[in-house]
């Protein structure tokens, strides 16, 4: 069996992998890097089918291009396929606003939706002579790993992987395989215990609202908004919670697929209890003293968070609590490092408290090693990592062969 990464090897983002054997080819993920300017993977060849691990743009953002250029069934969980369609539509909108050329047309997103084939977790299906089964990846609702069997050998592709218990989804569990193709986003880095992060976050929220301040919480629409709502619910604090941006729409999509949520009834209750912001007047109400606002974008790159920061940035009683990784060059990274933010072209100092909390949806270094040990593979292929070499030494005691190919490089596995 031969593999070629079209992106995401030796880097984080724009992941795409072509696997081929006996004249049959599969595409596993096909994403873009939503940077400035956007970065795209290498062109994909015609394939028998595409498998999507989850909806984030760095894994699914180029799937419409496949649908348009060489239509093939696109398999994924219900939440993944629904959310990917929404995010790809939004991606085109953002590219046009920012003046970038679009990698595909609107009709390609429609074609992707037409080619979509929803799958069930742990229910095998076949594509030509491949037997495929999806397993929970623990990253976001609907995220899955794919275990493939063909020619007497087994391979598992993890996509983004999380083995930590969260309030939103169950963690991933190791699955025996001959070859493990595994992400290494957090190679060389660890996360604090999740419960510790939740406690520190809720203490910061409580301190702000009890001091009469407004708490602005930038959060990714997919996965993070929903987890933050659940953590806030556990606080049992009698303060209004507002939701702004795409996170509300994604929550509604997730609630259509309760099987993929740890506690769908609880998420639905929490969502219904919150105030969904509609219009300018509600945005003004949301930032009144003592309120909590969960809003996109998670990296403070445009979106309604900018409006909320205009109303709150100058008051030291207020706080901005970042809940996701802040990439270099983003508004969130500047906010964290410099306490400054770009508000529609004007860079201003932020007097509100700024803090960051590690609600990562990725396994840390030691968790990746433990996961690999549980899979008992003969070969490990590392991807989706800026520094895969930091994992290689630890993984060489787990498998007979550990490789970290470059994008475009052909590798062979049993």
N, C-alpha and C positions, 0 to 999 in steps of 0.2 A: 504494500500500500504506500502510495506517495502523497506527500502533502506540500503545499506551497502557501505561505502567508502572503496575502495581497496587501496587508497592512497590519499594524499591531504587533510586530515582532521587533524586539529591541526598543519599543516605545509603548506608551499608554495611549489608547484611542485608535480610531479607524480600523478596528479589528475585522479581518476577513481571512478565512482559511478555505482552500480548495483541497478536498481529499479525493483521490482517484484510485481505482483498481479495475482491472478487467474491462476497460472501456467505459466505465461508469464514473461520473463525477458528482460530488456533493459540495455545496457551498455552506459553510457554517459561519453565520454572522456576516455582515457586510456594512460597516459603519463609516462615519466620517468624524473628523476631529473639529468640533465647532470652535475654532480658534479665529484669530484675526490676522490674515484671512483664513477661511476654512481650509482644511487639509483633507484630501480624498485618497482612498486606496487605489491600488492598481486596477485596471479594468479586469472584470471577471470573465472567464470563458463561458460558453454554454454549459449548463449543468442539468442533471436529471431532476434535482430538487434543491431547495434552500431550507436550512434549519436556522431559526432565530432563537437565541437564548433568552433575550429580554429586549425591552423596548427602547432603552437609552440610545441616543443618536450615535454614540461611538460604536454601537453594535448593530443597529438596525437602520441607521440614517440613509444608507445607500441601497436598501432593498428595492425601492421603486425603480432604480436604474436597471436592475436585473429584470423586474417585471416588464419593463418597457422594451428592453433590447432582446431578451431571450426568455420569453415567458416559461415558467416552471412552477410547480406547486411550492408554496412557501408555508412551511410548517412552524407552528409555535403555539403556545398556550393562548386561551381566549384573552386574558388581560394583556398579554404581549402584543397580539395582533391588533386589538382595538386601540391600545395606547400608542403603538408605533405609527398607526395611520394619523392620529392626532398630532404627534410630534413631527412627523414628516411634513404635514401641511403647514405647521407653524414654522418649521425650518425654512421652507420656501418664502414665507412671508418675511421672516427676519432677513434672509439674504437679499431680498428686494429692497427692504428699507435701508439696509447698510450698503447697498450699491454693489453687491457681489453678483456674479453670474450664478444662475441656479444650475445644479448638477443634473436636474431632470425637470420635467414639466408637471403641472397639476394632474394631467391625465395619467401620468405614471403612478401617482399615489392611488388613483382610482383602480388602476390595473393591479397594483399590489393587493388591494383589498379584495379584488375579484379572485386573485390567485391564492388567497389565504386559506389554509387548511388547519382549523383548530384541532389540537390534540389533547388527550388526557394524560395526566401524570401516571407513570408506571403501567401504561397500557401499550404494549408493543404494536408497532406498525412497520410495514415494509416499503422500501423504495428499491425497485429492481431486486438485486440479491443482498441488499443491506437490511438487517433487522435492527430497528431503532426503538429505544425506549427513553422517555424523558424522566428525569429525577429532579427533585427540588434543589435549587441552588442557594436558597436562603438570602438572596441579594435584595430583591424587591418582589412584590406580589406577582406571581406568574413566571418568575425567572426559573430557568431550568438548565440542567446539564443534560447532555445527550450521550447515551451509551450505545455504541454501534457494534454490531457483530457481522462479520463477513469472512468467508474463507477460513473459518476455524479460529479466528483471533478476535479479541475484543478491544475496543478503544473508547475512552471517555473524554469528551470535550467539556470543560467546566463553564466556559463563559466567565462572568463575574461570580465570585464565590464568597459566601459568608457562613462561618460555622458558629457565630455568636448568637445567643438567644436574644431576640428583640420582641417588642410588644406587637409588632405588625405581622411578622412571618416566622415560621419555624426555621431553624438552622439547617444547613446542608449536612448530609451524612456521607461518609466514604462508601464507595461502591467498588467492588473488586473488578479489576480490568488488567489487560496485558500492557496497554499503552495509555498513559494519562497525559492529556494535553491540558495544561493548567495555567491559569493566570498567575502573575506575580506582582501585582500592582504595588503591594506593600513589602516587597523584598527589602530586608534590612531594617524594617520598622515594625513597631508593635502598637497596639491600641490599649488604652486603659480599660479596666473592666466596665462593661456596659452599665451596670447598676451604679457605679461610681459616677459615670458621665451623666446619667439621668438625675442623680441626686444633686450634683453640682449645678446642672442646668436649672432644675426647679428652684434651688436656693436663689439663683440669680434672678429668676423671674419674680419670685416672691419678694425679694429685696427691692426690686424696682417698683412694683405696684403698691407695696405697703408704704413706700416713700412718696406716693402720689405721682409716680412717673408712668410713662408709656413704654411698653416693651415691644420693640419691632424685631421680628424673628424672620430673617431671610431664609427660605427653605426651598429646596428643589421640588418641583411639582410632583415628580414621580417617586414615591416611596418616602421621601423625607417629610413632606407636609403631613402625610397620614400618621407617620410615627410620632411627630411632634405633637399632634392633636391628642394622641393616646397618652403620651407622657404628661401633658398638661392635665388631662382628665384625672390621672392618678394623684395629682396634687390636691384635688378637692378644694380648690380656691374659688371663692365667689367673685369672679371678675369676668367681664365680657371678653369673649375670644372672637376675633374677626378673621376671616379667610379671604385673601385677595389673590387674583391671578389664576393661572391655569391649574393650580393645585386642587381647586374645587371641582373642575371638570374631570380631572383624573380620579379623584376620590369617587365620583359617581360611576365612572367606568369600572373601578375596582369592585364597587359594591354590586355590580351586575354578575360578578364571579366570586361568590362567597367562599367557594371551596378553597381558593388560593389565599385566604386570609386566616390568620390565627383565630380571630374572634370577630366575625363580620357583624354580628349584632351590636357589639360594643362600638366598633368603628362607625356604624350607621347612627347610633345614638349620639356619639360625640359630634359627628358631622352635623346632625340635625340641630343639636344644641348651639352650635356656633352660628355667627352672623356672616352670611356670604355677602361680600361687598358688591353692590351694583350701583355704579355711578359716583360722581364727584362728591355729592353731599354725604354719602355714606363714608367715603374716604376721610372727610373732615371729622365726622363723628368718631371714626375708628381710633384716631390718635388723641382723643381726649384723655385727661389724666386717669390712670388706673386701668387702662385697657391693654389688651394683648393682641398683636396683629401678626398673623402668620402669612407671609407673602412671598411671591416670586419676584425677582429671580434669586436663586440661592447664592450666586456669586456676585450679586449686585451689579449685573450687567443689563441695565434697563429694566423695563417692566414697572409694575405699580410700586415696588419697593422704593423707587426714586421719589415718588410723590410722598410716601410716608416719611422718608428721611428729610424732605424739605420741611415738614411740619415738626420734626422731633430732634434734628441733629444738634441744635444749639443749647439744649437744656440738660445740665448735668444730672438731673433726676431721672432722665430717660435712659434707656439702654438699647443697644443693637447686639443681638445674640446670634452669631453665625453658627450654623449647624452642619456645615459641610466643608469639604476640602476647598481651599481657595487657590486656584491656579495663579501662577505668576502672571502679572499683567492685567488681572481682572480688578474690577472695582472693589470686590471683597478683600482681595489681598492688600490693596492700597489702604483700605479702611482699617484692616488689622495691623498693618505695619506702621502706617503714618498717621492714623486717625484723621484722614482726609478722604473726601468723596467728591466725585464729579456729579453735580446736580444739573443735568441738561446743559453742559458746557461750562459751568462755573465750578471750579474746584474750591471747596470750602473746608474749613476745620470742623471737626466733629467733637463737640464737648460732651455729648452723651457717652456713657460707659460703653466700651466695645469689648466683647469677649467671644471666644470660640470654643465650641464643644464638639468632641470627636464622635459623631453618630455615624461612623463609616459603615457602608454596606459591603466592605471587602474584608476578607480574612487578613490578619496580620502575619508577620513572618513565621512565628512558631506555630500558628494555627494552620498555615499552609503546609508546613512540614508534617504536622500531626495528621492532617487530612491525607497527604500523600502516603504516609505509612499505612493508614487504614485501607487504602486502595490496593496495596501490595502489587504495584506494577513492575514490569521488567524494564520498561522504558518510560522516561518522563520528558515531555517537550514543554518548554517554558515559553510563554508569550505574554503580551499585555503588561510589560514591565520595562521601565527605563534602565534598570540595573539588575538584570536576571542573574548576573554572576554572583550577586550576594546570596542567592539561594542555592547555587549549584553545589557548593561544598557540603551543605547540610543534606541535600537530596541525594548525593552520591552514596550515602550509607543506606538509602532507601531503595534505590533501583540500580540495576546493572549498568544502565546507560542513561545519562542526563544530557540533553542538548538544548541549546537556545539559538535556533536559526535566525537569520536575518530576513527581512521582508524580501520576497522574490526568490529566496534560496529554496531549492528542492531538497526535501529530506525524505528518508524512507523509514518506515516502521513495519514490524511484522504484520 
